[in-house]
Amino acid sequence: MLTTQDKEILVQLQENGRMPIVELAKATNMSESTCLRRTKGLEEAGIIKGYSAILDAEEAGFGVTAFVQVSINQNNEAAFDKFKMAVKHHPLILECYSLSGPYDHLMKVVARSNKELSHFILKTLRTFPEIKDAQTLFVLQEVKNTNSLPVKLP
């Protein structure tokens, strides 16, 4: 169970993961030692998984984003395992989720161009094991994109 102080730390770190402990303590109205202890505790508990730079995909040269829905031949559990292993090792696939419903998985894919995305869909995706069907949805405009969890909800 997260305390009010833990939530304050998480809100601040989601806004600025590089915030020095001195500033974090000040922003959360805690002593530096208490803030550091609580932050380390959140890390050790796995609530804070890590720290990283968040890149702008378009500015970094990846101006094409698509979501690909995939159905797997459901012969056995090994089919899903093979597919998941292929997904984990492909750099253009940023996210992949197992789903309920008509498709088994949803992947978020980025590419530098439509040509690169087309190659991924028509050539690379076909080499993935056990794919029965795939549907690609091109992103026209990003409306909202956040990694920040609403930890202060009641």
VMD Tcl script that draws the C-alpha trace (Angstrom):
set ca {
  {0.00 0.00 0.00}
  {1.43 3.34 -1.05}
  {1.54 6.11 1.54}
  {0.81 9.73 0.75}
  {4.54 10.44 0.87}
  {5.26 7.55 -1.53}
  {2.69 8.92 -3.95}
  {4.24 12.38 -3.78}
  {7.65 10.91 -4.61}
  {6.19 8.95 -7.53}
  {4.38 11.99 -8.95}
  {7.58 14.05 -8.84}
  {9.80 11.31 -10.32}
  {7.34 10.63 -13.14}
  {7.66 14.31 -14.07}
  {11.44 14.39 -13.71}
  {13.28 11.11 -13.12}
  {16.60 12.96 -12.89}
  {15.50 15.16 -10.00}
  {18.27 15.25 -7.37}
  {17.26 13.91 -3.96}
  {17.72 17.40 -2.46}
  {15.09 18.84 -4.83}
  {12.84 15.78 -4.47}
  {12.88 16.11 -0.69}
  {12.03 19.80 -0.93}
  {9.21 19.19 -3.44}
  {7.68 16.47 -1.25}
  {8.19 18.26 2.10}
  {10.44 15.53 3.50}
  {13.91 15.42 4.94}
  {16.56 14.24 2.50}
  {17.20 11.04 4.49}
  {13.48 10.15 4.66}
  {13.01 10.90 0.97}
  {16.06 8.83 0.00}
  {14.95 5.91 2.21}
  {11.42 5.96 0.75}
  {12.70 6.23 -2.83}
  {15.06 3.29 -2.31}
  {12.18 1.33 -0.78}
  {10.01 2.02 -3.84}
  {12.85 0.83 -6.07}
  {13.44 -2.33 -4.03}
  {9.71 -3.12 -4.01}
  {9.73 -2.94 -7.82}
  {7.27 -0.04 -7.93}
  {9.99 2.06 -9.54}
  {11.29 -0.25 -12.27}
  {14.02 2.04 -13.53}
  {14.90 5.41 -15.00}
  {15.30 6.28 -18.65}
  {15.19 9.09 -21.18}
  {11.88 9.47 -23.02}
  {12.53 10.20 -26.69}
  {10.33 11.93 -29.21}
  {9.96 9.23 -31.88}
  {9.48 11.65 -34.76}
  {12.41 13.87 -33.75}
  {14.56 10.73 -33.38}
  {13.76 9.74 -36.97}
  {10.85 7.35 -36.41}
  {7.98 9.29 -37.98}
  {5.70 6.32 -38.66}
  {3.76 4.55 -35.92}
  {1.28 1.71 -36.35}
  {-0.59 -0.78 -34.26}
  {-0.63 -4.33 -35.56}
  {-3.27 -6.79 -34.37}
  {-2.15 -10.40 -34.73}
  {-3.94 -13.74 -34.56}
  {-1.89 -16.85 -33.81}
  {-2.54 -20.42 -34.95}
  {-3.64 -21.75 -31.61}
  {-2.46 -25.31 -32.01}
  {-0.58 -25.29 -28.72}
  {1.11 -23.13 -26.12}
  {4.40 -23.45 -27.99}
  {2.95 -21.34 -30.83}
  {2.40 -18.43 -28.46}
  {5.85 -18.86 -26.93}
  {7.56 -18.81 -30.35}
  {5.67 -15.69 -31.34}
  {6.48 -13.90 -28.08}
  {10.18 -14.73 -28.43}
  {10.25 -13.30 -31.98}
  {8.48 -10.14 -30.79}
  {10.89 -9.59 -27.90}
  {13.87 -9.60 -30.24}
  {12.56 -7.22 -32.92}
  {13.69 -3.59 -32.44}
  {10.79 -1.91 -34.32}
  {8.24 -3.44 -31.95}
  {8.00 -1.15 -28.92}
  {5.11 -2.81 -27.11}
  {3.15 -6.03 -27.38}
  {0.14 -7.15 -25.37}
  {-1.75 -10.46 -25.23}
  {-5.46 -9.75 -25.67}
  {-8.89 -11.21 -25.29}
  {-11.19 -10.84 -28.31}
  {-10.78 -11.55 -32.02}
  {-7.02 -10.91 -32.06}
  {-4.47 -12.55 -29.78}
  {-1.91 -9.74 -29.63}
  {-1.59 -6.00 -30.20}
  {1.81 -4.55 -31.09}
  {2.95 -0.94 -31.26}
  {5.46 -0.62 -34.09}
  {7.58 2.31 -35.22}
  {9.46 2.85 -38.46}
  {11.52 5.53 -40.13}
  {9.37 5.49 -43.26}
  {6.28 3.91 -44.79}
  {8.63 1.79 -46.89}
  {10.34 0.43 -43.76}
  {6.97 -0.30 -42.10}
  {5.73 -1.96 -45.29}
  {8.84 -4.15 -45.34}
  {8.27 -5.08 -41.70}
  {4.63 -6.03 -42.34}
  {5.04 -7.79 -45.70}
  {8.41 -9.46 -45.20}
  {9.47 -9.61 -41.55}
  {6.11 -10.25 -39.91}
  {5.53 -13.21 -42.22}
  {8.66 -14.86 -40.82}
  {7.23 -14.74 -37.29}
  {6.12 -18.22 -36.26}
  {2.48 -19.23 -36.18}
  {0.84 -16.01 -37.41}
  {-2.59 -16.71 -38.87}
  {-3.79 -13.15 -39.54}
  {-2.63 -9.57 -39.02}
  {-4.27 -6.18 -39.37}
  {-2.32 -2.92 -39.39}
  {-3.71 0.38 -38.12}
  {-1.67 3.46 -39.02}
  {-1.48 6.27 -36.48}
  {-2.60 9.53 -38.08}
  {-2.13 11.75 -35.04}
  {-0.99 11.21 -31.47}
  {-3.65 12.59 -29.14}
  {-2.18 11.49 -25.80}
  {0.95 9.63 -24.86}
  {2.03 9.28 -21.25}
  {3.82 6.80 -19.06}
  {2.71 8.55 -15.88}
  {0.38 6.50 -13.70}
  {-2.33 8.43 -11.80}
  {-0.99 7.34 -8.40}
  {-2.87 10.05 -6.51}
  {-6.35 8.80 -7.46}
  {-8.50 8.21 -4.36}
}
mol new
graphics top color blue
foreach p $ca { graphics top sphere $p radius 0.5 }
foreach p [lrange $ca 0 end-1] q [lrange $ca 1 end] { graphics top cylinder $p $q radius 0.2 }
display resetview
